[in-house]
Amino acid sequence: KEIVAYAKERFIEVIPEIELPGHAVAVLAAYPQYSCTGGPFDVRHVWGVSDDIFCAGNDSTFSFIEDIIAEVAPLFESEYFHIGGDEAPKVRWEKCPKCQARIAELGIKGDAEHSPEEQLQSYFIKRVEKMLLAHGKKMIGWDEILEGGLAPSATVMSWRGEKGGIAAANMGHDVIMTPGEWLYFDHYQCDPKVYPVAFGGYTPLSKTYGYNPVPQELAQSRHHYIQGVQANIWTEYMYNEDQVENRIYPRILALSEIAWSALAKKDYPDFLRRLDNQRVRLDMHDINYYIPIAEQDSVPSCDFIAFTHDATLKFKTTEPVKIVYTTDGSEPVIESAEYKDSLLFEVNTTLKLRSILASGKMGDIRTITLERQKYAPATEKTNVVNKGLKAEYYKGLARKISDIDQSNPIETEYVSVPENIKYQVHRYDEPTQDDYYSTVLTGYINIPENDVYYFSSLADEVWIDDKLLISNEGEVKRNARNDKSIALAKGYHKIKMVRLSATFGGMPPLWYGASISIRASGDKDFEVMDESYFK
């Protein structure tokens, strides 16, 4: 009540969301009787989608939901009530006797577009809709509620692109556009290699601003069903309020303009000009907004640049801001040298770069180490009987490299590529105590030509020729941000990779193999190292 009142004083309407039938593991952990299996359940500790959802064949499930709505609805003055409806796998319903009995009772047959279980979700949603109408509420749901038939009064949030919103509008339903490609603020807003770990995707300020919430494919007569836009900020990989603010601002200002400005009046250069003043206002409220970071132009950014003769670096930013830099190890200040075009390096250097806004406010410092190297000589393959990589498996939960240093592997095999290691967990499943296995891979890689090579991996450690190249120890294993380069001569080089078992920040490394990617100095893109590298 206090939150709703606080928001109302500021002309903000708070809409509750009670997620169903999926994303309900927390509920089922406390009330397992409303599941298909009866549990027991643990609250999830990892990101993802669970197969365990509310049981649609149990009438007591609906009594439980009705009690929740009866308690929650009066707390909110909004005429809307969000029921979720997204990411609800039908695996349990397919095997649940009660759910299958419900399908038979209702005479649901399924069709070419929707399975009987998808149509059962439509029944579930429509039954909840009647509960909301009894409390004078209008239902909002994610675009999955279209599957199997849409509830009569439902407003649809189109998040999986624009297709769902177009379909709902053509059916005469109100729509809120929130497609991930433009309006997910948990996406990166610059090169992922220089930004804190995020869910994925690339949605810079310019892309958000350029979005038109009324799809071109939608007939003019249906435009009035598009009620507006929403941006989403999912916080799986945001661990404090500063990080949340940094994702939201300034993209939320672009969201406001695409929502409330006539399309003909939108002007991105003018928006950027006005953004300078808006950032000063945000400073008055101590908002930790994003300041563009200097990132490499045309190639993935990297903070360790090896070279054999010289190195030329070019930089860009997602907005036109001034970049200053130093090469003596000192911190850049406003008076430091301004980056203009490109920088040439012939000796070992510590390069530090920093963006400066029109207000004079400076962004975070980015530090790049440049090291002149000779080509590391190739080596002869020794004691090699099997092709590929030797994989050694260590049972137990390991959070640090030292946790397995003094241990003996419980099993050894050879794999053709790192992705083929054992003891992986099906994606979205939460690892159990019996699933925790760390892996150490050793062998050789075949380098095709003398060159400087960039390596990228989510493995906890990558060693080349007995030297530690990449360390991701203690990091969230979502996106690789600790790439490094090294000068290698043509031929075979020793490699060692370590993948620990422990989960950090909700992303289990056990969901994936220990892949490694490579690019030569002249290449723009990484490629996953295949069997040809490990023969």
N, C-alpha and C positions, 0 to 999 in steps of 0.2 A: 504493500500500500504506500509506503514511504517513497519507493522508487517511482511508482506511477505518478504520485503527486508531484515529486521533484521534476519529473519529465514534463508534466502538464504545464507547470509554471513556465517552462521554456518552449512551449508549443510543440512538444514531441509526444507522439503517440506510441505506447509500448504494446506490442502484440506478442502474446505468449505462444510458444510452440511446445506441444506434447507429442513427441515422436512416436509414430506407430505405422505399421506393425513391426518395422525393423528398428535398428539402432536401440534396442531395448534390453541389452544384456545387464545393465545396471539394475533395471527393474526386476528382471528375472532372477538375478542373484539374491534379491530380497524376497521375491514372490515366485518361486519356481513352479508353483501350481498353475501358472498362466502360460506355461511353455508347452511345447509338444512332447518333450522328453521327460519332464519332471526334474531335470537337473541332476546334481547340483551345478551351480555356475559360479565363476569368479568374475568380478568386474574386470573388464579388459584393461591391460596395461600397455597395449600396443595399438598403433594406428590400424585402421582397416574396417572391413565389413564382416560381421559374424553371421553364420548360418542360423543361429538361434534367434527366433522372433516370436511375437505373440501367437498363441494358438488360435486359429480362426474357427475351430470346431468346438470350442469350449464356451458355453454360454456365460460361465462365470468370468471369462476374460472381458466380455463386454460390460458386465455389471461392474467390474473393477474399473474399467476405463470411464464408465458413466459416473462413478463416484468421484474420480479425479476431476473430470470436467465440471461436475457440480460444485466442487470446492474451488477450482481455479477460476472459472469463468467470471464470478462476481468480483474478483480482485482487479480485473482489467476493464477499463471503460471502453476500450476499442470494440468496434463492431466485428472485428476480424479475430479468428482463432486459427493458428497454424497447426496442422496435424502431421507434418512431415510426409510420410508415404514413400520416401526414396530408399534405394539400396536395401531392399528386403528380399533376400534370396528365398526361393521356394523349396529348397532342399528338404527341410523338415516337414513342410506341408505335404510333399509328395509321398512321404512315408508314414505320416501321422494318421492312424485309424479315425480319429475324430474329425480331422480336416477332410479326409476322403469321404466320410459319412455325410459331412455337410455338403460337399460337392454333389453327392448322389441325391441328397434331400432336395437340393435346389434345382436339380436337373441340368447342371452345368456340363456342357459337352466339350468346350474348347473349339477353336476354329483355326484357320490357316495363320492368323495373325497372333492369337493369344492362346496360351495353354489353359487348361481348366484351373490351375492354381493362380494364374494371373487374373483370371476372371473372378476367382474367389477373393483376391485382394480388392477388386472393385466392389464386391458385396461388403467386405469389411469396411471400406472407406464410406460407402453409402450409409451403412448402419451407424457409423460414428457421426456422419453429417446430420442425421436425424436428432441425435443427442444435442448437437450444437444449436440446431434450429430451435430446439425447445428452450434454449437459454438465450435466444435472440442473437446468435453469433453466425457470421458468415465464415465458411471454411476456406482456408488457403492450403494448398499442398504442392509439393514438388512435382515436376512433370511426369513422374512415374504413375501418378494417379490417373493418367489418361488410359493406362493399360487395362483392357477388359471393360471399359466403359466409364465415363466420367460422371461423378455425382452432380446432380442438377444445379446446385447453387455454388459450385466450387470455383474459386479463383486459382489459376495455375501459375506457379513460378517456373519459368523456363530456364533451367540451369545447364542442361546437356545440349548446348547450342540453342538455335532459334526454332528448331523444328517443332518442339512441343508447344511453344507459344503460338506459332502459326496455326497448328492444328486446333488448339483450344479456341483461338479467336475465330477461326472459321466455323466452329461449333457454337459460337455465340457466347463464349465465356470470357470473363475479364482475365487479363494476363499481366503479370509482372515479369519483365525481362531481366534475367540475371545470368546470362551465358558466361561460362568460365573463360572463354577465349578473351573476353574484354573486361570482365567485371569480377574476377577473383583476385582479391588483394593479398592472398597468401602466395601468389605467384611472384617470381623474380621481377624486379623492375630495372635490373641491369644484368651484366654478365654474371652468371651463377658462380663463376670461379672467384669473384671478388666480393661476393655478398653472403651474408649469413645463410645457413641452410634454410631452405624453404620447401614447400610441397613439390614444386616443379612448375613448368610453364614459364612463359616470358610475356609479361604484360606491362610494358613501360607506360609512362604518363601519356605519351602521344597516342598510343593505341587505345587506351581508355577514353581519351578525349574524342577520338575519331569515331566512336561507336554511335550509331543511330538506332535507338530502341524500337523504331517502327520498321520492321523488315520490308525490303523492297518487294518480296514475293507476296506480301499481304495486300489484298485489294483495298482500295480507298474506302470502300463502304464498311470495312472491318477495322479501320485504324482506331476507332474510338474504344475498342476493347483493350487496347494497350494502355494500362493504367499508369505505368511508370517503370522505373528501374530500381534495382537493388544491387549493391556490391556485397560480396561475402568475404569475411575475414576469419578463416578457420585457424585455430591457434595451436595445432599439434606441435609445431616447431617454433613457437614463440614462447619464451620462458619468463618474460617480464613485460610490464606495460610499455617500457621504452621501445621494445621490439615491435609491439603491436602498433604503436603510434607511427613508427618508422615505415611500416607497411601501408598504413592508411593514408598518411599525408605525404605528398600533396595530391595523391590520386583521388581522394574524396572530393576535392575541389573540382576536378574534372567531372566526376560523377554528378555533382550538383548542376554543372553547366549543361551536360547532355540531357539532364532531366528537365530543366526549367528554362533553357534558352531555345528560341526558335532555330531550327536547323539552318535557315538562311543567314542567321546572325552569328553562327559559330565561326571563330577565327582563331586558329591555334597560335600563330605568332602574337596576336593581341592578348590571348590568354596567358602566354608566357610573360609578356610585359607586365600584365596585372599581377601575375604570380609573385613578382618581386615584392610588391607591397603586401600581398597576403602573407608571405613568409615573415615579414616584420610583425604583422599582427599575431601570427602563431608564436613568435618569440615572446610576445607579451604574456602569453598563456603557458610558456615553458613546454611547448609541444616539440617532441623529438622527431621532426620531419626529416625525410630523406633528402640529402644533398648529393647531387650526382658524383659518382666515383670515376676517376680516370681508368678506363679499361682499354686493352689493346684493340687496335683497329684491324679488322679483317681476319684475325685469328683469335682463338680462345686465350683469355688472359692467363698469365702465369707469373708467379712471384720469384721464380728462380730461373734465370736465363743463362744457359751455357752457350759459349761461342768459341770458335777456333781461330778466327782472324779478327772479325769485328761484328758488331750487332747494331742494327738500326731498329729503333722502336718508334711506332706511331700510336697515338692515343686518341680516344674520342670520349664523349660523354653523352648521356641521354638527353641533356638539355644544353644549350649554348652557354657555358660558364667559363670563366677564366681558370686556367690551371697553372700553378706555380710549382717549382721543383728545386731540389738541391741534389748535389752529387758528392757532398763531403760528409754525409752522415748526420748533418744537422737537420732540425725540423723546419720545414718550409713556413715562411711567414709572408705577409702581404707584400713585402719588399723583395722577396726572392725572385729568381729568374722566371719569366713567363714562358710557358710552353707555347710554341708557335706552329711548328710543322712536324719535324721528326728529330730524334736524338740519336747520335752516333757514339758508340762505345768501343774502345780498343783495349782497355785495361779493366781489371777488377774494379767494380764500382758498386756502391750502395745508393740506389736512386730512390728518392722520396718525392711523392707527388701529392698535391692537395688542391681541391677545388675552392674557389672563392665566389660567393654570391655578390650581387650588386650592392647589397647592404654592407659588405665587408666581412660577413660571417664566413668562417672557414669550415670545410668538411673534415672528415677523418683523414688521417695520413695513410697512404698506401706505400709500402716499402717493397722494392724489387732488388734482389741480389743478382748482379751480373758477374759471371766468372769465366775467365778465359781458360780453356782446357785444351789439352792434347787428346787425340782420339785414344780412348782406352783400348789397349790391344786385345784382340780376340784370343781365345784359349782353345786348347784341344779338349774334346770331350773325353772324359776318363771314367772308367768303371761303369759305363753305361751299357746295360743289357736290354732294357725295355725302352720303347719310344715314349715320348711324352714326358709328363712330370710325375715325380714320386710324391704321393699324398700320404701324410702321416696324420692320424686322427687321435685327438686327446679328449677323453670323456670328462665332462664336468663344466661348471660355469666358470668362465675365465673372463675377467674384466681388464686385466693387464697382461702384457707379454710375460712378465715375471711369473704369472700364475701357471704357465706351462713350461718355463725354462728348465726346471728340475724334474719334469715328469717324463714318463716313457709313453710312447704311443700305444694305444690298445689295438691298432690295426694299421696296416700299410697296403697300399695298392698303387697302380699307375693309371693316370688319366691323360687323355689326349689334349684337353684344354682345361683351364681352371674351373670353368662353369660346370664341369662334370663331376665335381667332388660329391661324395656321399653326405648324408646327414643334413639334408636341406628340409625345410618345413614348408608345407603348402602355403602359398601366399594367403594372407588374412588369418591363418590359424595362429593362435598364440602358442609360442614354444612352452613345453612342459619340462619338468625336471629331467626326464629321460631323453629330451631332444638336444641337450646342450653338448655339442662336440665342436672343439676347435680344430683347425686344419693348418698344417704346415706343408707347403708345396716347394719342392726343390727340383732343379734341373737346369736346362740350357735353353736360351733363345737364339735363333739364327738371324743375325742382322744382315740385311741385303746389301747395304752400301755404307761406306764411310759417311757419316753425317751426324748432326746434332738431332737427337730424338727426344720427344716429349712423351712422358708416361702419365697415365691417369688411372686410378684404381680406388675402390672402396675397401680394399684389404687394409688391415691394421698396419701392416708393414710390407714394403717392397724393397728388396735388396738386389742390386746389380753388381756383379763381380765382388761380392763380399762387402759392399759398402751400402749403408742405409740410404735409400733414395727418397722414399715416401713414407711418412708416418701419419696415420689417421687414428692413432691410439687415443681412446677416450672421446672420439668425435661421434656425432650422430651420423649413421651410415645411410644417408639419403642421397646426397650428391657430392661428387669428388671436388674438393676445393684446395687440395694440397699437391697439385701437379708439380712435377719437376722435369728438368731437361738434363741431358748428359751427352757428351760427345763419345760416340762408339765407333770403333773400326769394324769393317766388314768381317763377318764370321760369328763364331759361337761365343756367348757370354753367359756366365753363371747367373741364375736367378733364384730368388727365394721369396715366397709370399706367405704371409701369416694372416689367417682369418680367425679372430676370436669369436667366442660363442655369445657373449653377453649383449643384451640390448641396451642401447643408449637412446634416450629421447623418443621412445616409442617406435623405433624402426629396427626390427630384428635383422641382423646380418644373415641369419639362418634362412631367410626367405630367398636369398640369392647365392649363386656361386661366387667365387673369388675372381671375377673377370678382371682383365687389364687391357687398357687401350693404348694405342701408340700413334704418333704422327711424326713424320720427318719435318725438318725445319721449314721446308718449302710448301708443306701441305696446310690447308686451312681447316681440315676436319680430322678428328680422331677416328680410328677404326679399331674394332675389337680384335685382339690378337687371336688368330685361328690356328688350326693344326699346323699350318705351314711354318709358323714361328717356333714350334716346339718339337719338330721332328729331330 
